Structure formats: C-alpha cells, structure tokens
Amino acid sequence: MSTPPHDPGSALAIRSHYRQSQSRAARLRLLVDTGQELTQLRPSAMRQRALQRACAFMAMDQGLLLEWSATQAPRATAEHGNSERLAALYGLARVSTLHPEWLPQTDASLPQVLRIPLPGADGQPFGVLLLANSVALTGPDREDMESLQLLATLLAAHLENHRLLEALQARERTMSELVHRLFTAQEDERKRVAYDLHDGLAQTQAGLHQRLQGFAGRCPTLPQPLQSELQAILNLAQACVGEGRQLIGGLRPGVLDDFGLFKAIDKEADRLRDAGIEVFWQQQSSARLPGACEIALFRIAQEGINNMLKHAHANRALLSLQLTDGQASLSLQDNGRGFAPDTPLPGGDNHHLGLAAMQERASLLGGELSWHNVPEGGTRLRARVPLPTAEETR
C-alpha cells in the first residue's frame, strides 16, 4: 500500500489552523475564567486579578489600572510590575476613544504600550488599562484587541455595579437614619404633648368635673327636666376626663414607663375589649426590655390594634409576647375578614402606610415584621426584634 506524498502546504495549513484554534481557546479562557472570578472577588482584588490576567494574556510584564471621576484626577487602583517604570504611564490616562490603542513609545524602558479604556454606562471612559513591556513586542492582532476590550468592558461593568450598590446602600443607611431621627423626634414630641395635656387641659377637665360634682351635691332638688340636664352635663364632663386620659395614654402611656411592655399592650387592648372583642393572651412576658425595643414593639402593637378595630370586623383577638433565643417576639391575631396586602382597603393608603411604619420600626432595630392571612380566617401580625447582649448594654 503506497503512502500519500508529503504535502508541505497542507502541513503548514494544519499547523496554522491549530495555532489559530489555540489562540481562540486562550481568548475564550481569558474571558470565561475572568468573568467567573470577578463575581467572587471584592473590588480591589477584582481590579488586580483582571490586570494580572491581561498582562499574562499579552505576555507583558508591566500593567497599570487608572481610574478617575468628574471630581477626582486619575489614580492608580491596581499595579503589576515595577513602580518606577509604571510612573511613566500616568500621562497616558486620559482617552477620548473607547477602542484599544497600540502606542509605540520613545521611552526606552517601555518601548510599547497597549491602552484599553474602561467604558462607563454613560458611554464615557472612567478608567484605563495600560499594559507595557520592557522589551519590544509584535503588536497584538485584531482578535486579541477585541478580547482585551471585552475584558475591560467586563471589569467596568462589575466596578460600576459595585459603585451603584455602594451608593444604594449609603442612601438606605441615610434613609434609615432619617427615619430613626423622625421616630425619635415623634416620640419626644408625643411625650412633650402628653405632659402638657396632663399638666394643663387634663387638670382643668378634672377640676371642672369635680366642681360640677360638688355643685350637684349642694344643689337643692331640681325639677326633673333640670335634674336630667345637670346629669347630662356631669356625664359629658366625665367623658371628657376619660377621653383626655385615653389621649394622653396613647401619646405616651405612663404604664409603659412604669410597668413595662406587657402591661402597656394589655392596657391598649382595653380598646378591643370596649369594642366587644374578646382578648386572649397565648403567651406573655413581664420582663423589662431596653427602652427602644419597648417603644417600637408598643407602637407596632398600637397600630395593629388600630387595624383590628378599623378593618378586621373581628370578635376575637389572640395576643402573644415572648422572649426566646435572644429576641422579643410580638404576635397579634384576629378572626376577622383578613386582607390581601396588594389590594386597596377601605381605610385607603393610610392602612398600608401604617404597615410600612411598623415594618420600618422593626427594621431599625435589626428585626422583621410579617403579616399574612390565617387559614381559619383573619390576620396574623408578627414582629421580631433582637435583644442587645449584656456587653452591648454596658
């Protein structure tokens, strides 16, 4: 059997195809491996790894990543190689194009430089990868340049996503701080108004009621119509005193300061009892909690009881307050008609605003609030907040 004649042209073509396939595989590995790594690294390590991979891909021994903003001059965020040689690259930072550029240099220490811009979401570069070598090299081909530009675009996307995340987190922290200050100012104002009412209007109402009672006791027997009118005035004065005390208790319940959260919530539940709703305590704890926890959980319970009275149309309420596993848990459940959180309620947006306020109160203490309809009908509201450790309370 005769062997086919050797064809040098075919061998060269096969070798060329083999080298091309190796180059494409290397480009693919560069992008895939880098993309996987960037999702797992912090921004500083992300920058360094991308720069090192770019240098290794181009077989270049010097690399510099510069970034800038509208208010900041270009600054180095990652380096690879000799710092003294890299200092010569700072003058190449600003770019006006988003395409890679191969820049022959007159500096003998760095004969050639590859400049690859990092594109921002607005279409303007906010950084640049500068790759250089101490020995002259052949310039990269078009596919290598495209691969490096994809690498730079991938890095830029991750950096911008991280910047957006940091900005969002900073805004959330600011918002939480503002809400905390708002709640604190609200509690301070409620306390002030409660004290003013107690020392002013409430005392006047109580004095008026006592004077009327004294007058009625000394008054001679009156005709029936006048006696009925006097009794109506006495009843009205007594009702004003009761409403004033209830208003003061809602603004700043003295029982919360004096006896703790359980007694304060149970006192607030008297509004349910007065409305004909049976109240049952499943679990209870009389332990005192830190002031911030007591205030937050009391306001959550107060709003939950308001919702029961306004929207639930219930005749039975189950309450629970317990301390377990380093956290306080408050639960309010009724057997009313329930609700779907995404649908409008008769109370309008104020109801959902109340839920949002309760959720924010729990969140500010590092806790959570949940509510859902229960199978037997009605709604269960549950708030959990962590309790500070002994070291944190010192």
C-alpha positions in Angstrom: 0.0 0.0 0.0 1.6 3.3 -1.1 1.7 6.2 1.3 0.4 9.6 0.1 3.0 12.0 -1.0 4.0 14.6 1.7 2.4 18.0 1.0 4.3 20.8 2.8 1.4 23.2 2.0 -1.1 21.0 3.8 1.1 20.6 6.8 1.6 24.4 7.1 -2.2 24.9 6.8 -2.9 22.4 9.5 -0.3 24.0 11.8 -1.8 27.4 11.1 -5.3 26.2 11.9 -4.0 24.5 15.1 -2.4 27.7 16.3 -5.5 29.7 15.5 -7.6 27.3 17.5 -5.2 27.6 20.4 -5.4 31.4 20.2 -9.2 31.3 20.2 -9.2 28.9 23.1 -6.9 31.2 25.1 -9.1 34.2 24.4 -12.2 32.2 25.5 -10.4 31.1 28.7 -9.4 34.7 29.4 -13.0 35.9 29.3 -14.7 32.9 30.9 -12.2 32.5 33.7 -12.0 36.2 34.5 -15.8 36.5 34.3 -16.2 33.7 36.9 -13.6 35.2 39.2 -14.9 38.7 39.1 -18.2 37.6 40.6 -16.5 36.2 43.7 -14.0 39.0 44.4 -14.1 42.3 46.2 -13.4 45.3 44.0 -9.8 45.7 45.0 -9.0 42.1 44.3 -11.2 42.2 41.2 -9.1 45.0 39.7 -5.8 43.3 40.5 -6.9 39.9 39.0 -8.1 41.5 35.8 -4.9 43.4 35.4 -2.7 40.3 36.0 -4.8 38.2 33.6 -4.5 40.9 30.9 -0.7 41.1 31.3 -0.4 37.3 31.2 -2.5 37.1 28.1 -0.4 39.6 26.3 2.9 38.4 27.8 3.6 41.9 29.1 5.5 42.5 32.3 4.1 45.9 33.3 0.5 46.8 34.0 -1.4 49.8 35.5 -5.1 50.4 36.1 -6.0 54.0 36.4 -9.5 55.4 37.3 -11.0 58.9 37.6 -14.2 60.7 38.1 -15.6 64.1 37.4 -14.2 65.4 40.7 -11.1 63.2 41.0 -7.9 63.1 39.0 -6.6 59.7 37.6 -5.4 57.5 40.4 -3.8 54.0 40.4 -6.2 51.3 41.7 -4.1 48.3 40.6 -0.4 47.8 39.6 1.7 45.0 38.2 5.4 45.3 37.7 8.0 47.9 38.6 6.5 51.1 40.2 9.3 53.3 38.8 8.6 52.2 35.2 4.8 52.4 35.7 5.1 56.1 36.7 5.8 56.9 33.1 2.3 55.6 32.1 0.3 58.2 34.1 0.5 60.7 31.3 -1.5 58.2 29.0 -4.5 58.1 31.3 -7.0 60.4 29.6 -8.5 58.9 26.5 -11.1 60.2 24.0 -12.0 56.8 22.4 -13.4 53.6 23.7 -11.2 51.4 21.4 -7.9 49.8 22.4 -4.8 51.6 21.1 -1.3 50.2 20.5 1.1 53.1 21.3 4.8 52.9 20.4 6.7 54.9 23.0 10.0 56.7 22.8 10.8 55.7 26.4 13.5 53.1 26.2 12.3 51.4 29.4 8.8 50.8 28.0 9.1 50.6 24.2 5.4 49.9 23.6 2.1 50.4 25.5 -1.3 49.0 25.0 -4.1 51.3 26.2 -7.5 49.8 26.8 -10.3 52.1 28.1 -12.9 51.1 30.6 -16.3 52.2 29.3 -18.9 53.7 31.7 -22.7 53.3 31.5 -22.9 56.8 30.0 -20.6 55.9 27.1 -17.6 57.8 28.5 -14.5 56.1 29.8 -13.9 56.3 33.6 -10.6 54.3 33.6 -8.0 52.7 31.5 -5.8 49.5 31.5 -2.3 50.3 30.5 -0.2 47.3 29.5 3.5 47.7 28.7 6.7 45.6 28.3 10.3 46.3 28.9 11.2 44.5 25.6 9.7 45.4 22.2 7.0 43.0 21.1 4.9 42.5 18.0 1.6 44.3 18.2 -1.5 42.3 19.0 -3.9 41.2 16.2 -7.5 42.4 15.9 -8.9 39.4 17.8 -6.5 39.9 20.7 -7.5 43.6 20.9 -11.2 42.7 20.8 -10.7 40.1 23.6 -8.9 42.6 25.8 -11.6 45.2 25.1 -14.2 42.6 26.2 -12.2 42.0 29.3 -12.1 45.8 30.1 -15.8 46.1 29.5 -16.5 43.1 31.8 -14.4 44.7 34.5 -16.0 48.1 34.0 -19.5 46.6 34.4 -18.6 44.9 37.7 -17.0 48.0 39.0 -20.0 50.2 38.1 -22.4 47.6 39.6 -20.4 47.7 42.8 -20.4 51.5 42.8 -24.2 51.6 42.3 -24.6 49.0 45.1 -22.5 51.1 47.5 -24.4 54.3 46.5 -27.7 52.4 47.1 -26.5 51.1 50.5 -25.3 54.5 51.5 -28.7 56.0 50.5 -30.5 53.3 52.5 -28.3 54.0 55.5 -29.1 57.7 55.2 -32.8 57.0 54.9 -32.8 54.7 57.9 -31.0 57.3 59.9 -33.6 59.9 58.9 -36.4 57.6 59.7 -34.8 56.8 63.1 -34.5 60.5 63.8 -38.1 61.1 62.7 -39.4 58.3 65.1 -37.2 59.7 67.9 -38.5 63.2 67.3 -42.0 61.9 67.1 -41.7 60.1 70.4 -40.1 63.2 72.0 -43.0 65.4 70.7 -45.6 62.9 71.9 -44.0 62.9 75.3 -44.0 66.7 75.5 -47.6 67.0 74.3 -48.7 64.3 76.7 -47.1 66.1 79.6 -48.5 69.4 78.5 -52.0 67.9 78.3 -51.6 66.2 81.6 -50.5 69.3 83.4 -52.9 71.6 81.6 -56.0 70.6 79.9 -56.5 67.3 81.7 -56.1 69.0 85.1 -58.6 71.6 84.0 -61.1 69.0 82.9 -60.7 67.0 86.1 -61.2 70.2 88.2 -64.3 71.1 86.2 -65.8 67.7 86.7 -65.1 67.8 90.5 -66.6 71.3 90.7 -69.7 70.2 88.9 -70.0 67.1 91.2 -69.6 69.4 94.2 -72.2 71.8 92.8 -74.6 69.0 92.1 -74.2 67.6 95.6 -75.0 71.0 97.2 -77.8 71.9 94.8 -81.3 71.7 96.1 -83.7 69.3 94.5 -84.5 70.4 90.9 -87.4 69.8 88.7 -87.0 66.6 86.6 -86.0 68.4 83.3 -83.3 70.4 85.0 -82.1 67.4 87.0 -81.7 65.4 83.8 -79.9 68.3 82.1 -77.5 68.6 85.1 -76.8 64.8 85.0 -76.1 65.0 81.2 -73.6 67.8 81.9 -71.9 65.7 84.6 -71.8 62.7 82.2 -70.3 64.9 79.5 -67.6 66.2 81.8 -66.8 62.7 83.0 -66.5 61.6 79.4 -64.1 64.5 78.6 -61.9 63.5 81.5 -61.9 59.8 80.3 -61.1 60.8 76.7 -58.3 63.1 77.9 -56.7 60.4 79.8 -57.0 58.0 76.9 -55.5 60.5 74.6 -52.6 61.1 77.0 -52.1 57.3 77.3 -52.0 56.9 73.5 -49.4 59.7 73.2 -47.1 58.4 75.9 -48.5 55.6 78.1 -47.3 56.0 81.7 -47.9 52.3 82.2 -45.2 51.6 79.6 -42.6 53.6 81.6 -43.8 52.3 85.0 -44.7 48.6 84.4 -43.2 47.6 81.0 -44.3 46.4 77.6 -46.8 43.6 78.6 -48.9 45.8 80.9 -48.9 48.6 78.3 -50.1 46.4 75.5 -52.7 44.8 77.7 -53.9 48.3 78.7 -54.0 49.2 75.0 -56.1 46.0 74.4 -58.8 47.5 76.6 -59.9 49.3 73.4 -60.6 45.9 71.9 -62.5 44.8 75.0 -64.5 48.0 75.0 -65.5 47.3 71.4 -66.8 43.8 72.3 -63.8 41.9 71.1 -62.6 39.1 73.3 -58.9 39.2 74.1 -56.8 36.2 74.9 -53.1 36.1 75.8 -51.5 33.0 74.5 -48.0 33.8 75.8 -46.8 36.7 77.9 -43.7 38.0 79.5 -43.4 40.7 82.1 -39.6 41.2 81.7 -38.4 44.7 81.0 -36.8 45.4 77.7 -34.5 48.2 76.5 -36.3 51.4 76.0 -36.0 51.4 72.2 -37.4 47.9 72.0 -40.3 48.6 74.3 -41.3 51.8 72.4 -41.0 50.1 69.0 -43.0 47.0 69.9 -45.6 49.1 71.7 -46.1 51.3 68.7 -46.4 48.2 66.5 -49.0 46.7 68.8 -50.8 50.0 69.0 -51.1 50.2 65.2 -52.0 46.5 65.0 -54.9 47.1 67.4 -56.0 50.2 65.4 -56.1 48.0 62.3 -58.2 45.4 64.1 -60.7 48.0 65.2 -60.9 49.7 61.8 -60.7 46.9 59.3 -60.9 43.4 60.8 -64.6 43.2 61.8 -63.4 40.5 64.3 -64.9 39.3 67.6 -61.8 37.5 69.0 -58.1 38.5 69.3 -55.1 36.5 70.3 -52.0 38.3 71.7 -48.6 36.9 72.4 -45.4 38.4 73.8 -42.4 36.2 74.5 -38.6 36.4 74.8 -36.7 33.4 73.2 -33.3 32.9 71.7 -32.2 36.4 72.3 -35.1 38.1 70.6 -38.5 39.6 71.5 -41.5 38.3 69.6 -44.9 40.0 69.4 -47.9 38.5 67.7 -51.4 39.8 67.2 -54.0 37.7 65.5 -57.7 38.2 64.9 -60.6 36.1 63.4 -61.7 38.9 61.1 -62.0 39.0 57.3 -58.3 39.3 56.6 -56.9 41.2 53.7 -54.6 41.0 50.6 -51.7 43.3 51.0 -51.7 44.3 47.3 -55.4 45.3 47.2 -56.9 48.6 48.3 -58.6 48.7 51.7 -61.5 50.8 52.9 -59.0 52.8 55.0 -57.1 53.9 51.9 -53.4 54.3 51.7 -53.2 55.1 55.5 -53.5 51.4 56.3 -50.6 50.4 54.1 -48.7 53.4 55.4 -49.2 52.1 58.9 -47.9 48.7 57.9 -44.8 50.4 56.4 -44.2 52.3 59.6 -44.5 49.1 61.7 -42.1 47.4 59.3 -39.6 50.3 59.5 -39.7 50.3 63.3 -38.8 46.6 63.4 -36.1 47.0 60.7 -34.4 49.9 62.6 -33.8 47.5 65.5 -32.5 44.8 63.2 -35.7 42.9 63.3 -38.5 42.0 60.9 -42.3 42.3 60.6 -44.5 39.8 58.8 -48.3 39.6 58.3 -50.5 37.1 56.5 -54.0 35.7 56.4 -54.5 32.6 58.6 -56.4 29.5 57.4 -59.3 29.9 59.9 -59.9 33.4 58.8 -58.3 36.7 60.0 -54.8 38.1 60.0 -51.7 37.4 62.0 -49.2 40.1 62.6 -45.8 39.1 64.0 -42.8 41.3 64.9 -39.4 40.0 66.0 -36.6 42.2 67.2 -33.2 41.1 68.6 -32.4 42.0 72.1 -29.0 43.5 72.9 -26.5 41.3 74.7 -25.1 42.2 78.1 -21.9 43.6 76.6 -23.9 45.8 74.2 -26.0 47.3 77.0 -22.9 48.3 79.1 
